[in-house]
């Protein structure tokens, strides 16, 4: 899997930025259509997803549905169900001492261009779960799947190209240790979602801090367990 060069990445990034700036992603109908098409595509390609997870991780079919396909579909359903209420302005009280007699509202705005770095252990789940949230909120998105899961990368790339305009959501493919720093050094994202190790998470956060970019980090650790004698 070859890492894309800086010229290709610049074109893709600018496409996402321009598409967001056009305002196309803000409308309710646009967001709903994107979620609906993504849901249909995941169901359509569910067998291919299962096969990819088998090839990459030797996951059984039932586990692939439970941990990747099924949970993503439910996430989309949840977002579709709540999208109208989430987009509505929220009335909040105004302190009398600040603006006497005024009514205040919170208006929810998309952030802009979102970067998603996904891990190898749940390569489908942890691409599409944050992606669903990002497009529901009206953002454009760049997705970097884990290069270690080549078959999953291919089906993720296929689904994204099938569903989304290249200005709305794109995948970038390549080895994380090379491509990740290239992206973080050369582009300013409006939010970064990273799942992976604490070491790499610290690096991502330090790079984001240089540009004052907010991050969501889900970092690795040991699963809690009870060890008992036989």
Protein Blocks (a to p, Z undefined) as FASTA:
>chain_A
ZZddfklmmmmmmmmmmmmmnommmpmklmmmmmmmmmmmmmmmmmmmmmmmmmmnopaf
klmmmmmmmmmmmmmmmmmmmmmmmmpccdddddfklmgoiacddddddfbjadddddfk
lmmlmmmmmmmmmmmnopacdddddfklmmlmmmmmmmmmmmpcfklpccdeddfklmmm
mmmmmpccfbdcddddfklmmmmmmmmmmnopacddddddddddddddZZ
